[in-house]
Amino acid sequence: MFIEPTIDLTVHHKPQSFADRFAFGFTKLLRFCADTFFAKRYGHRAIVLETVAAVPGMVGATLTHLKCLRRMKDDNGWIRTLMEEAENERMHLMTFIEVAKPTLFERMVIVGVQWVFYLAFFMLYLISPKTAHRVVGYFEEEAVISYTHYLAEIDEGRSKNVPAPAIAKRYWKLPETATLRDVVLVVRADEAHHRDVNHAFSNELHGLAVDHTAVAAYPVHDESVCIQKIAA
């Protein structure tokens, strides 16, 4: 039996500094580009954007790992959290390529955007990790909004509620009867969790109080799926 994840859709970190305003403005610019390019083709939007969404966690984990080695100090769980975020976003991608096959043009866009974004985010994280995490927090706020719109498209019949891909049922431990709508619900819950974690990381780096109880619950995942080939 599938139980719909409960998340707070109203969460928004109000920009409080120049860094916050930069992060928010940058996110809104990318949102405008995504809306213009994809319109309401949410499956294809998910494929391209998830290739970008999987970058920050890997960059953050790598640079945090190196910093902890240089300073010979503990990471307080940040590395594992960020690596899990990157892996989770990649699993979103592996799921949605079973739903909406990317076109050749979209594959070319992915290659270009990934390199540009990776280099830009790497430099940003070197200069200001707190701003980098705020950017990701705002990215995830927008992701929650996008997947909420995707749900509306499904519920109102404009997008087919096809059966959930096998990889999604394995990864999120969904029932055999699971559909695309169920997948979008758990993906949205993942994004809400990443939203709250990254805003918390940024707040901690800013020296602000952090309420860890306010972090959205993370859906159950079967991590073994990440390293096993799914049978056809």
Long-range contacts (C-beta under 8 A, 24 or more apart in sequence): 1-175, 2-174, 2-175, 2-177, 2-178, 2-182, 4-185, 5-185, 5-186, 5-188, 5-189, 5-217, 5-219, 6-217, 7-144, 7-188, 7-189, 7-192, 7-216, 7-217, 8-192, 8-216, 9-144, 9-148, 11-141, 11-144, 11-192, 11-195, 11-196, 11-216, 12-141, 13-134, 13-137, 13-138, 13-141, 13-199, 17-206, 19-128, 19-130, 19-131, 19-134, 20-134, 22-131, 23-131, 23-134, 23-135, 23-137, 23-138, 24-134, 24-138, 26-135, 26-138, 27-135, 27-138, 27-139, 27-141, 27-142, 30-139, 30-142, 31-142, 34-146, 40-149, 40-153, 40-158, 41-100, 42-146, 42-147, 42-149, 42-150, 42-153, 42-159, 43-96, 43-99, 43-100, 43-159, 44-100, 44-102, 44-103, 44-106, 45-146, 46-92, 46-93, 46-96, 46-99, 46-100, 46-146, 46-147, 46-150, 46-187, 47-93, 47-96, 47-97, 47-100, 47-102, 47-106, 47-110, 48-102, 48-106, 48-109, 48-110, 48-113, 49-143, 49-146, 50-89, 50-90, 50-92, 50-93, 50-96, 51-93, 51-110, 51-113, 51-114, 52-113, 52-114, 52-117, 53-89, 53-92, 53-139, 53-143, 54-86, 54-87, 54-89, 54-90, 54-92, 54-93, 55-86, 55-114, 55-117, 55-118, 55-121, 56-82, 56-85, 56-86, 56-121, 56-125, 56-132, 56-135, 56-136, 56-139, 56-198, 57-82, 57-83, 57-84, 57-85, 57-86, 57-87, 57-88, 57-89, 58-82, 58-83, 58-86, 59-118, 59-121, 59-122, 59-125, 59-132, 60-125, 60-129, 60-132, 60-133, 60-136, 61-86, 63-122, 63-125, 63-126, 63-129, 64-129, 78-201, 81-197, 85-194, 85-197, 87-223, 87-226, 88-190, 88-194, 88-221, 89-194, 90-226, 91-167, 91-171, 91-221, 91-225, 91-226, 92-187, 92-190, 94-167, 95-165, 95-167, 95-168, 95-171, 95-183, 95-187, 98-165, 98-166, 98-167, 98-168, 99-162, 99-165, 99-180, 99-183, 129-205, 130-201, 130-202, 130-205, 130-206, 131-202, 133-198, 133-199, 133-201, 133-202, 133-205, 134-198, 134-199, 134-202, 136-194, 136-198, 137-195, 137-196, 137-198, 137-199, 137-202, 140-191, 140-192, 140-194, 140-195, 140-198, 141-195, 143-188, 143-191, 143-194, 143-195, 144-188, 144-191, 144-192, 144-195, 147-184, 147-187, 147-188, 147-191, 148-188, 150-184, 151-181, 151-184, 151-185, 151-188, 154-180, 154-181, 154-184, 155-181, 166-230, 166-231, 167-225, 167-230, 170-222, 170-225, 170-230, 171-221, 171-222, 171-225, 171-226, 172-219, 172-220, 172-221, 172-222, 173-220, 173-221, 173-222, 186-219, 189-216, 189-217, 189-218, 189-219, 190-218, 190-219, 192-216, 193-217, 193-218, 193-219
